[in-house]
Amino acid sequence: MKLIHLSDLHLGKRLREYSLMEDQAFILETILRVVDDERPDGVIIAGDVYDKSVPSAEAVALFDRFLSDLADRGHPVFVISGNHDSAERISYGRSIMSRSGVYLSAVFDGSVEPVVLEDAYGPVHVYLLPFIKPANVRAAYPEEEIASYTDAVRAAVAHMNVDPAVRSVLVTHQFVTGAERSESETVSVGGSDNVDVSVFEAFDYVALGHIHRPQNCGSPRVRYCGTPLKYSFSEAKDEKSVTVAELGPKGQLAVRTVPLIPLRDMADIRGSYDEITLRSFYENTSWRTDYVRITLTDEEEIPNVGDKLRTIYTNWMQILYDNRRTRQDNAVTGAEEGAERSPLQLFADFYELQNNGPMTEDQSAFMTGLIEDIWGGAV
């Protein structure tokens, strides 16, 4: 039984005011080519289909086209809602969609019935458990004591009555304790959303969503496939991929990945303004069109630096400075009581405190003229 495992599409996402719709449409087409090459028995989408609970019409149309393309190929598709999704919107039309082999998770009500697939080794039960909170599970099982996310998922799994003799796959969207996060995920204060991996012992494979870096949690049986695109600069060096899980006879599992090449990559570059502008001419790099974060090490700020760098790095997303001024955080207080200091001296003290360095001669001359114009007297 071969399953392609995807998650966290975040369709409709904007990153620093850039729409990623073109990038997302491109990567979904790339995934379809992977599906054509792999010819899986099913495709899993483990939550966070959309970036917002009320997605844009454009994002919905993109996902509709992707589902239709998968259904036309005859591959069963399994979709659950994640913490960014509306469970009600994802579950809409699920009875009709299932007739086309597209299985959507229901709004959690305590009952999770498996979808049954068959291969040469017998049945495989696929359980669709959407993102749940303790409050959701307490409402379904008011007689049970559920204080944590681990309690909630354990109770939900216990009520599935998983048959230990049958191969079983769980599709769910939670944060498993110990998983490595990146900057683009929603974080709960104090790690209150942690789920212990022990709650998944009954399953032959657990297709997880929520964490954006591909990784196993304790064993290959419990896996995050990660996002198909990079959604923060903390992921700039990550390699995005599709996970392929192949279940043999009961107890046998092979997991591998297929790399995904994006329309535009994400890069984090650093150096002085001269270094960064010169490197674009002597290096053969795609950074000119990639999404780029630039960290400048110049001590002086470059006038109109954004417009200047845009002519070279078309899609820069963020420009930062790393210098003496930005490395220190000096508190600004009033002038010393009783100190006789001119307005220019007071401003010079303030400037040095804020910028970790004195004004230049040109800056001092400019401030001298400005103060004289304002106060009409000596500085």
C-alpha positions in Angstrom: 0.0 0.0 0.0 1.7 3.2 -1.2 0.6 6.5 0.3 1.8 10.0 -0.6 1.8 12.2 2.5 1.3 16.0 2.2 0.3 18.6 4.7 0.3 22.3 5.5 -0.4 23.7 2.0 -1.5 27.0 3.6 -3.2 28.0 0.3 -3.7 31.8 0.1 -0.8 32.6 2.4 0.9 35.9 2.2 4.5 36.4 3.4 5.5 39.9 4.2 2.7 41.2 1.9 3.8 39.0 -1.0 1.1 36.7 -2.3 2.4 33.2 -2.7 -0.5 32.0 -4.9 1.6 31.7 -8.1 4.3 29.7 -6.1 1.6 27.5 -4.6 -0.1 26.8 -8.0 3.4 25.8 -9.3 4.2 23.4 -6.5 0.8 21.7 -6.7 1.5 21.0 -10.4 4.9 19.6 -9.3 3.1 17.4 -6.8 0.8 16.1 -9.5 3.8 15.1 -11.5 5.1 13.2 -8.5 1.8 11.5 -8.1 1.9 10.5 -11.8 5.4 9.0 -11.3 4.6 7.2 -8.1 1.1 6.0 -8.9 0.1 5.7 -5.2 -2.9 4.0 -3.7 -3.9 7.1 -1.9 -2.9 10.8 -1.3 -3.0 12.2 2.2 -3.4 15.9 3.0 -2.9 16.2 6.8 -4.4 19.6 7.6 -3.9 23.3 7.1 -5.2 23.2 3.6 -5.7 27.0 3.8 -3.8 29.7 5.7 -7.0 31.2 7.1 -10.2 29.7 8.4 -12.1 31.9 5.9 -9.9 31.4 2.8 -10.0 33.7 -0.3 -12.0 32.6 -3.3 -8.7 32.3 -5.2 -7.3 29.8 -2.6 -10.6 27.8 -2.7 -10.5 27.6 -6.5 -6.8 26.4 -6.4 -7.6 23.6 -4.0 -10.7 22.7 -5.9 -8.6 22.3 -9.1 -6.0 20.2 -7.2 -8.6 17.9 -5.8 -10.3 17.5 -9.2 -7.0 16.7 -10.8 -6.3 14.0 -8.2 -9.8 12.5 -8.4 -9.5 12.4 -12.3 -6.4 10.3 -11.8 -8.4 7.8 -9.7 -6.4 8.1 -6.6 -8.3 8.2 -3.3 -7.6 11.4 -1.4 -7.8 11.9 2.4 -8.1 15.4 3.7 -8.4 16.6 7.3 -8.8 20.1 8.8 -5.9 21.7 10.7 -5.7 24.5 13.2 -5.7 27.1 10.4 -8.8 25.6 8.8 -12.4 25.8 9.5 -13.5 22.2 10.3 -17.0 23.0 9.1 -15.7 24.4 5.7 -13.4 21.4 5.1 -16.1 18.9 5.9 -18.7 20.6 3.6 -19.9 18.2 0.9 -18.1 15.2 2.3 -20.8 12.7 1.6 -20.9 13.7 -2.1 -17.1 14.0 -2.4 -16.6 10.5 -1.0 -18.4 9.1 -4.1 -15.5 10.5 -6.2 -12.9 9.0 -3.8 -12.2 12.3 -1.9 -12.6 11.6 1.8 -12.9 14.7 4.1 -12.7 14.7 7.9 -16.0 15.4 9.7 -16.3 18.0 12.4 -15.2 16.0 15.5 -18.1 14.6 17.4 -16.4 11.6 19.0 -17.0 9.2 16.1 -14.2 8.5 13.7 -14.9 5.6 11.3 -12.1 4.3 9.0 -12.0 4.4 5.3 -11.1 0.9 4.1 -8.5 0.3 1.3 -7.4 -3.1 0.0 -4.2 -4.4 -1.4 -2.5 -7.8 -1.8 -1.9 -8.1 1.9 -5.5 -7.3 2.9 -7.3 -4.2 4.3 -5.8 -1.0 5.4 -7.9 1.2 7.7 -7.4 5.0 7.3 -8.7 7.1 10.2 -9.2 10.9 9.7 -8.8 12.8 12.9 -8.9 16.6 12.4 -7.1 19.1 14.7 -8.8 18.8 18.1 -8.5 20.6 21.4 -9.4 19.2 24.8 -12.6 21.2 24.8 -13.7 19.4 21.6 -13.1 16.0 23.1 -14.7 16.9 26.5 -17.9 17.8 24.7 -17.9 14.4 22.9 -17.0 12.4 26.0 -18.3 14.4 29.0 -17.8 11.4 31.3 -14.0 11.3 30.8 -11.4 13.4 32.5 -9.5 15.3 29.8 -7.1 18.0 31.0 -4.5 18.1 28.2 -4.0 17.7 24.5 -2.5 14.2 25.2 -5.6 13.2 27.1 -7.8 14.5 24.2 -6.0 12.6 21.5 -5.6 9.5 23.6 -9.4 9.5 24.3 -10.2 10.1 20.6 -7.9 7.2 19.6 -9.3 4.9 22.2 -12.8 5.3 20.9 -11.7 4.3 17.4 -11.4 0.7 18.6 -8.4 0.1 16.3 -8.1 -3.6 15.4 -4.5 -4.6 16.2 -4.6 -7.3 13.6 -5.3 -4.9 10.7 -2.9 -2.4 9.3 -4.1 1.1 10.3 -3.1 4.6 9.3 -4.0 7.7 11.3 -4.1 11.1 9.6 -4.0 13.9 12.2 -2.8 17.4 12.9 -1.2 18.0 16.3 2.1 19.0 17.8 3.9 15.9 19.0 6.3 16.5 21.9 9.9 16.9 20.7 9.2 17.9 17.2 11.4 20.7 15.8 9.4 23.8 15.1 10.2 26.6 12.6 9.2 30.3 12.7 6.1 29.9 10.5 4.0 27.7 12.9 1.4 28.9 15.4 2.9 28.3 18.9 0.9 27.8 22.0 2.1 29.5 25.2 4.2 27.1 27.3 3.9 24.2 24.9 0.3 23.5 26.2 -0.6 21.8 22.9 2.0 19.0 23.2 0.8 15.5 22.5 2.9 12.5 23.7 3.9 10.2 20.9 2.8 7.1 23.0 -0.9 7.8 22.0 -0.1 6.6 18.5 1.1 3.1 19.4 -1.9 1.4 17.8 -1.1 2.6 14.2 1.2 1.3 11.5 1.7 4.8 10.1 0.7 8.2 11.5 0.6 11.0 8.8 1.0 14.2 10.8 0.5 17.8 9.9 1.2 21.0 11.7 5.1 21.1 11.9 6.7 22.6 8.8 10.0 20.7 8.8 9.9 17.1 7.6 10.9 14.8 10.4 10.1 11.6 12.2 8.9 11.6 15.8 10.5 8.7 17.6 10.2 6.3 14.7 9.4 6.3 10.9 5.9 5.2 11.8 5.1 8.7 13.2 6.1 11.4 10.7 5.6 15.0 9.7 6.1 15.5 6.0 6.5 19.3 6.3 5.3 22.0 4.0 5.7 21.8 0.3 7.1 25.4 0.3 9.2 27.4 2.6 7.1 29.8 4.7 9.7 31.5 6.9 13.4 32.4 6.6 14.2 29.9 9.4 13.4 27.3 6.7 15.7 28.8 4.0 18.2 25.9 4.2 15.5 23.2 4.4 14.8 20.8 1.5 11.1 20.5 0.9 9.7 17.2 -0.2 6.8 14.8 -0.5 6.8 11.8 1.8 6.1 8.4 0.3 5.0 5.7 2.9 4.8 2.1 1.7 3.1 -0.5 3.9 3.9 -4.1 3.3 2.5 -6.9 5.4 1.6 -6.1 9.0 4.7 -4.6 10.7 6.6 -3.7 7.5 6.9 0.0 6.5 9.3 1.9 4.2 9.4 5.7 4.2 11.2 7.9 1.6 11.0 11.4 0.3 10.8 13.0 -3.2 12.4 16.5 -3.4 10.2 19.4 -4.5 11.8 22.2 -6.5 9.9 25.5 -6.1 9.3 28.3 -8.6 11.2 30.7 -6.3 13.5 29.6 -3.5 14.1 31.5 -0.3 17.6 32.8 0.6 19.1 34.6 3.6 22.1 36.7 2.6 24.5 38.9 4.6 27.2 41.4 4.0 28.0 45.1 3.4 26.0 46.9 0.8 29.0 46.8 -1.6 29.6 43.1 -1.1 25.9 42.3 -1.6 25.6 44.4 -4.8 28.9 43.2 -6.3 28.2 39.5 -5.6 25.2 39.6 -7.9 27.5 40.3 -10.8 30.3 37.7 -10.3 28.2 34.9 -8.9 25.9 32.7 -10.9 22.9 32.8 -8.5 19.2 32.7 -8.7 18.9 35.0 -5.7 18.0 37.9 -8.1 14.5 36.4 -8.4 14.2 34.3 -5.2 12.6 35.6 -2.0 15.5 37.1 -0.1 16.2 38.5 3.4 19.2 40.8 3.4 21.2 41.6 6.5 23.5 44.6 5.9 26.6 45.0 8.1 27.3 48.7 7.2 27.7 51.0 10.2 26.0 53.8 8.2 22.5 53.4 6.9 22.3 53.4 3.1 19.8 56.0 1.7 17.0 54.5 -0.3 18.5 51.1 0.2 15.3 49.2 -0.6 14.8 50.8 -4.0 18.5 50.3 -4.8 18.5 46.6 -3.9 15.2 46.0 -5.7 16.9 46.6 -9.0 19.1 43.6 -8.3 17.1 41.4 -5.9 13.6 41.7 -7.4 11.8 39.9 -4.6 13.6 41.0 -1.4 11.3 40.6 1.5 13.2 42.1 4.4 16.2 44.3 4.9 17.9 44.3 8.3 21.0 45.9 9.8 23.6 44.2 12.0 26.1 46.7 13.3 27.1 48.4 16.5 23.9 50.3 16.7 21.6 47.3 16.4 23.6 45.0 18.6 23.1 47.2 21.7 20.0 48.4 23.3 20.8 51.5 25.4 18.1 53.0 27.6 17.4 56.7 26.9 17.2 58.8 30.1 17.0 62.5 30.8 20.1 64.7 30.9 22.1 64.7 34.1 20.7 67.1 36.6 22.7 70.3 36.9 24.7 69.6 33.7 25.1 72.7 31.5 24.9 71.4 28.0 23.9 73.0 24.7 21.1 71.7 22.5 23.7 70.4 20.1 25.5 68.6 22.9 22.3 67.1 24.2 21.3 65.8 20.7 24.9 64.5 20.2 24.6 62.5 23.4 21.2 61.2 22.4 22.4 60.2 18.9 25.4 58.3 20.3 23.3 56.5 22.8 20.8 55.4 20.1 23.4 54.5 17.4 26.4 53.4 19.5 28.6 55.9 17.8 29.1 59.6 17.4 27.7 61.8 14.7 29.8 62.4 11.6 31.1 65.9 10.8 28.4 66.3 8.1 25.7 65.2 10.5 26.9 67.6 13.2 27.0 70.5 10.7 23.5 69.7 9.6 22.2 69.7 13.1 24.0 72.9 13.9 22.3 74.7 11.0 18.9 73.2 11.9 19.1 74.3 15.5 20.2 77.8 14.5 17.3 78.1 12.1 14.8 76.9 14.7 16.0 78.9 17.7 17.7 81.7 15.9 20.7 81.5 18.2 24.0 79.8 19.0 24.0 76.1 19.5 
